[in-house]
C-alpha cells in the first residue's frame, strides 16, 4: 500500500509539472484604438506570430478600444505589471519625464515616411527607446499610424481659418503650442471621448490620421477635412521591463522576431489603410475634403515654424538639430 501511495504521488507530481510546462505565458496587449486600425491590425499580427514562433508557449491577448484600460490609465498599469504590453502614442512619454519623445509632435518635422524611418529605424530611434528603461519600461519598436490632418465643421484652407476654434489634442505641450500657433484653442481629451465631444460641440475639430478619423466615425460629425499632413502620429511598442527580462532567453528571442515582423507589417499597412479610409470618407458624402495648394501648405509651415523655436529646449536642441541633419527635411531657419 505504501509503495502504491508513493507511486500515485509521483504520477500526480509528474502530471502537475507537465501541466505547468504546458501553461502558456500570457501577454496582455492593451491599446485604445479600434481593431481595424493599423495599430489594431498589427497587434493581432504580433499575437499570431508570437504564438507560432514560440509553438504555443506564449499567448497574446489583445484588448482594443480601451476595453482593458483607458488611455489615461494604461501606462501606470504597465509599470505596475497589470498589463504586459502597450503601444501608446509617443506623446504619452512626456508625462513620464522622457520629454525627448515629444519631438515627434513637432509639426512638419518629416516630409514623408522615408525621412521618418531614418529616425525611428536608426540609431536616434534606438537611443530614444533606451531612455524608457529607467522608468521600468522596455521599448521594442516604433509603429506608424500615419500623418495627421485637420478636420472641423467649417472649412480650413489657411491658418486664419482655425482662429478661435477648439481643437482636440493629445496631452502634449508641443501640440498645445502647435494649435496656438495657428490661433486655435487646444483641448486635451482622451481619444475615446472625441466622437461625442465633436457631436455635441464641446470641441470644433481635431487632428488625426485618416484611419483614426474614419474608424472612429468622426467624419460623420465633421463637415470638412483638410489634408495638411502636418504632423506624425506613431506608437512605441513597449513592455514591462521586469516581465521582459524574466522571460526565458529563447522565448524572448522568438518574441523579438515576432515584433520585427509585426513592425514591418504595421508600417506597410499604415499608408494602405489611411488611403482606404480616405476613400471611405469620400464615399460617405458627409465630409468635404480639401487638398491644400503649395501656397496654403507653405502658410501652415510658416505659421508653425515658431513651435520649433519655442519648444526646442523642451526636447533638446541637439536632438532637434540631429533630426534636421539626418532627414534633410523641415528646418524653420530656412523658411
C-alpha positions, 0 to 999 in steps of 0.5 A: 500500500505504501509503495502504491501511495508513493507511486500515485504521488509521483504520477500526480507530481509528474502530471502537475509539472507537465501541466505547468510546462504546458501553461502558456505565458500570457501577454496582455496587449492593451491599446485604445484604438479600434481593431481595424486600425493599423495599430489594431491590425498589427497587434493581432499580427504580433499575437499570431506570430508570437504564438507560432514562433514560440509553438504555443508557449506564449499567448497574446491577448489583445484588448482594443478600444480601451476595453482593458484600460483607458488611455489615461490609465494604461501606462501606470498599469504597465509599470505596475505589471497589470498589463504586459504590453502597450503601444501608446502614442509617443506623446504619452512619454512626456508625462513620464519625464522622457520629454525627448519623445515629444519631438515627434509632435513637432509639426512638419518635422518629416516630409514623408515616411522615408525621412521618418524611418531614418529616425525611428529605424536608426540609431536616434530611434534606438537611443530614444527607446533606451531612455524608457528603461529607467522608468521600468519600461522596455521599448521594442519598436516604433509603429506608424499610424500615419500623418495627421490632418485637420478636420472641423465643421467649417472649412480650413484652407489657411491658418486664419481659418482655425482662429478661435476654434477648439481643437482636440489634442493629445496631452502634449505641450508641443501640440498645445503650442502647435494649435496656438500657433495657428490661433486655435484653442487646444483641448486635451481629451482622451481619444475615446471621448472625441466622437461625442465631444465633436457631436455635441460641440464641446470641441470644433475639430481635431487632428488625426490620421485618416484611419483614426478619423474614419474608424472612429466615425468622426467624419460623420460629425465633421463637415470638412477635412483638410489634408495638411499632413502636418504632423506624425502620429506613431506608437512605441511598442513597449513592455514591462521591463521586469516581465521582459527580462524574466522571460526565458532567453529563447522565448524572448528571442522568438518574441523579438522576431515576432515584433520585427515582423509585426513592425514591418507589417504595421508600417506597410499597412499604415499608408494602405489603410489611411488611403482606404479610409480616405476613400471611405470618407469620400464615399460617405458624402458627409465630409468635404475634403480639401487638398491644400495648394503649395501656397496654403501648405507653405502658410501652415509651415510658416505659421508653425515654424515658431513651435520649433523655436519655442519648444526646442529646449523642451526636447533638446536642441541637439536632438532637434538639430540631429533630426534636421541633419539626418532627414534633410527635411523641415528646418524653420531657419530656412523658411 
